[in-house]
Amino acid sequence: MIGDVFGRNSTTKVLDFVIDLRHSYTQKEVGARTNLSKPTVVKTFDNLMSLGLIKKSKRGYETNFDSEAIKYLIRFDLSLTYYLASKQN
């Protein structure tokens, strides 16, 4: 949903993917699911890690659910989903 508001770029594609996951993921998995090239995923991950939105884990990476920014993004994503659903009725 974030990409629907802010445009479909590498950051919004990755954020849309990772804020819904409660398990670890690899850069390869994210690249395949978002149709982004490996260099683009690496650059995007570096950016998101520097912001504290994702972090390394034993199996790859995981969303940093302790981050206040991630908490706000999840609330925004849910609110946007409910809002758009109400507009369709």
N, C-alpha and C positions, 0 to 999 in steps of 0.2 A: 503494500500500500504506500510506503514512503516514496517509492519511485513514481507512483501515480501523481503525487503532488509536486515533487521536486525534480521530476524528469528522470529518465532512465539513463543513468551513467554508471560507471563501475562501482562507485561508492554506494549508491542507492540500491543497486542490484545485490551487492554483497550484504548490506545491512538488512534488506528485506529477507534474505535467506537466513542469516545467522540469528536474528532476534527471535525467531520461532524455534530454535533448536536448544534442547536441553542436554545434548550430548556433544562429544568432541567431533571435529571434522577436519579434513585435510584441505590443503589448498587445491589439490587435484579435484576433490569432490565438489568444492565450491565452484571451481572453474567449469566443471562439466554441467552443473546445475544452472549456472548463470550465463553460460555461453561466452565466457571471457577467456582470453588467452592467459597462459601461465605468467608472462611478464606483467600483465595488467593485474592479475590476482596478487602476485607478490607485492607489487607497488601499493595496491589497495590495502592489503594486510598490514604492511609496514605503517601506513598512515593510520589505520584503525588501532593498531597496537600502540602507536605513539600517543594517541588520544585516550588510551586505556579502555577502549570499547571491547577489544578481544585480547586474549592472552594465550600464551603457549600452554599446552597440556601434555600429558604423557603420550597421548595418541594423536597429537597434532595441535589443534587450536580449539579454544572454546570461548563462548561469549562471556564477558565479564559482567555477570549479573549483580556484582557489588557496585558497579559504576552507576552513579546518579544519572549520568547521561543516558545509559542504556535503559534505566528504569523509566525515564521520561519518554524515550523513543518508543518503548513498548506501550506505554499509556496512550501516546499519540496515535500509534498504529491501531490500537483497539478502538479508540474514540473515532478515528477516521472510518474504520470498518463499520461501526454502528451507524455513524452519520450517513454514509453512502448507502447502507442497506435501508435506512429509513426513507431516503429520497426515492428509492425504487418502488415504494409502496404507493 
